[in-house]
Amino acid sequence: MSVQSSGHSLLLRTACLVLLYLLGAKPLLAQPPQPETERLVELYNNRAKRFLVKDYQLNGYFHIGNEGITMYASPKDKEAQKPEFYLSWEELPAFKELLEFADRNYQFEIYKRKGTTPLSPAVLSTIKILKRNHQLLPTSRNKPLSGIRIAIDPGHIAGDMGMAKAEGRFIEMQHKGEKIQLMEGDLTLSTAYLLRDSLEKQGAEVFISRNGPNHGANGLSYQNWKKSKLKLELREKGMNGDQIKHLFSRSPEYKIYRDHFLHKDLETRAEKINYFKPDLTVIIHFNADDKNYGWKKPSQRNFGMVFVPGSFLKYELRLPRDRFDFVRTLISEQVKESAELSALVMRQFEKQLQVPAVLPSEEPLYLQKLAIRLEDGVYARNLRLCRLINTPICYGEPLLQDNEKELHALKNNDLQNGVISKRIVDVANSYYKGILQYFEQEGKLNSYSKEGQEGAK
C-alpha cells in the first residue's frame, strides 16, 4: 500500500467493518464507486489549491488520494509514511456532520483520538445525537429570514479615543481646518447595530459578539477587566508579584491590550458565536491605506475587500490544532459558502458605496504575502477568527477610513452620543443586501416584498 493510504489496506478496513458489525454498530458506508472517488479526489485537491495552500511547502503535510485524506505532523513524517490522521472517503459524510453539529473542542478531540483508526461506534452515535438535537427555528410566511440565525462580530472595542489609541485602531488628523477623529471600534459597533435591526425586521435571530463601547466579548469593559481580572490571569500564567507590579507600572497600554486582552477576547467571541450556531457570521472591520502609514494626511485611494478562511502559510501547520483547522477548512462546505457570501457582499460594497474592489495592481503588501486572491476583492486569509468560527464567514473591510471623502463622511459618527453617520447606514445596508442575496440563492428565503429589502433607514 502507498504512503498516502495510511496503511489502511483493504483487508484491514474490511476487518474493522466486520468488527463494528459484530459489536452491534451499523457499518460505515462502503468505499464509494470509482467515479465518485475520482470526483472527491479532484474536488478536495482543487479546494486545497484554490483556498488553503499559500506556500508549496504545505504539500508536505497532507495527501488527498483514492483512499481518502491523510495528514502528517511534518514533511519528514510524510516521507517516512507516518500519518497523524487519516479519513477514508466512506467516513467523510460522518466527519462532515461532526464538523457541522459538534463544538470546536470536541471536533479537535476526535481528530486527535481518531488518528488513523476508523471512527468508533460511540463517536458515530454521538454525531447522530448531536445532529438530531440540532433545532431549527420556526419559520414565518411573511418574514424572509425567519428561522435563520446570523452572528455579527464588530471588530475591536474602542468607543473613545483613549481606548482607540490603546488598540492602535484610530484616525486622527487635521484637514481643511477640522480635527477629524475616527475610532474603528465605534464604526464597527454602529454598523453592527444597524445591520442587526434590518435583519431582525425580516425575522432573523441575530447575535452580536460584543455589546457596548469599550466592552469585549466577556461583557466587561477593558478597564474593568484590567482591574478585576488581569492580575489573576497573570498569576495563572506563572508570573510573581514583582513581575506583575512591573507590568502594571511599566508596560504601555497598547502592549497590555495586545499581549493579554486581545487574544482571549477573540477566543471568547468565537466560542460565543459557535455556541449560538448561526447560519453565517459577518465580521465587520474598516480599513486604512497601508501606503499612507501614520495617517496624518488624507489618502486619495479607496477600495474594499473581504476575507474568507484559508491561505495557510508554510509555518502554520506545525501544531496539531493547526492541522485540524486545515482539515476542517478543507472538508466542510464553509469555505465554499464563505466565498459565495463574501462575493455577494463585495459586489454590494461596489454598488451601494461606490467603492471599487481592490485591484491586483493596488494590492497592499500584506495581501500579496498572506492571502490568496479568489476574485475581485475576495481573498482567502488565515485570520484568527476565520480559523476559529465554525460557520460560513464574510470578514469585511468595505472602505479606507483615511480616504479624503470617507474622512468627512464618517467624522460625525459617535455611537455613545447616539449619532450615526449616513455613511455607516450605507455600509450596513451593503452587508444586509448581500446577506439577502445569499439566502435567496441558497433557496432559504421565504417570499418577501420590496419593502422588506430596503434595510436600515
RAWOJO-V699588 format. One record per pair of residues at least 4 apart in sequence whose C-alpha atoms are under 6 Angstrom apart, sorted by the first residue. I is the first residue (numbers start at 1). J is the second residue. If there is no record, write none. Layout:
i: <I:I>
j: <J:J>
This chain:
i: <3:5:6:17:20:21:21:25:29:30:31:32:32:39:41:41:42:44:46:47:48:48:49:51:51:51:52:52:52:53:53:54:54:54:55:55:57:58:60:61:61:61:61:62:62:62:63:63:64:64:67:68:68:68:69:69:70:70:71:71:71:72:72:72:73:77:77:78:84:85:85:86:96:97:98:98:101:101:109:110:137:138:139:139:140:143:143:144:144:144:144:144:145:145:145:146:146:148:149:149:149:149:149:150:150:150:150:150:151:151:151:151:151:152:152:152:152:153:153:153:154:154:154:155:155:155:156:157:157:157:158:158:158:158:158:159:159:159:161:164:164:164:164:166:166:167:169:170:170:170:171:171:172:172:173:173:173:174:174:188:188:191:191:192:195:196:198:198:199:200:209:209:210:210:214:215:215:217:217:217:220:224:225:226:234:235:239:246:247:255:256:257:258:270:270:270:280:280:280:281:282:282:283:284:285:285:286:287:287:287:288:288:288:298:298:298:299:299:299:300:302:302:303:303:303:303:303:304:304:304:304:304:305:305:305:305:306:306:306:306:307:307:307:307:308:308:309:309:309:309:310:310:310:311:311:311:311:311:312:312:317:317:325:327:328:334:334:337:338:338:338:339:341:342:342:344:345:345:348:348:349:349:350:350:350:352:357:357:358:366:367:371:371:372:372:373:374:374:385:401:401:402:403:406:407:409:410:413:413:413:414:415:429:429:439:439:440>
j: <81:67:83:27:25:25:27:121:90:90:90:36:37:43:45:65:46:48:50:51:52:53:53:310:311:380:310:311:312:311:312:311:312:313:313:314:314:314:75:71:72:74:75:70:71:72:69:70:68:69:88:87:88:89:86:87:85:86:83:84:85:78:83:84:84:81:82:82:115:115:116:116:332:101:102:127:130:131:113:114:147:147:146:147:146:202:203:202:445:446:447:448:202:203:204:203:204:204:204:205:206:278:279:206:278:279:280:281:206:207:208:278:281:208:281:282:283:208:209:283:188:189:284:188:284:285:185:185:214:215:163:164:185:213:214:186:213:214:165:168:169:170:183:253:254:254:184:182:183:184:181:182:180:181:179:180:296:178:179:284:285:424:428:196:428:200:455:456:204:204:217:269:216:217:221:220:221:265:268:269:225:228:229:230:239:239:243:250:251:259:260:261:262:274:388:389:391:392:393:393:393:394:395:396:396:397:397:397:399:400:400:401:402:402:403:404:402:403:404:403:400:403:355:356:357:358:399:357:358:397:398:399:357:377:378:397:378:395:396:397:378:379:380:395:338:380:380:381:382:386:380:381:382:371:372:380:381:382:316:382:322:323:329:331:332:338:392:392:342:392:393:343:438:346:394:434:431:434:352:430:353:430:354:355:356:430:376:377:377:370:371:380:381:379:380:379:378:379:389:406:407:407:407:410:411:423:421:419:420:421:419:419:433:455:444:445:445>
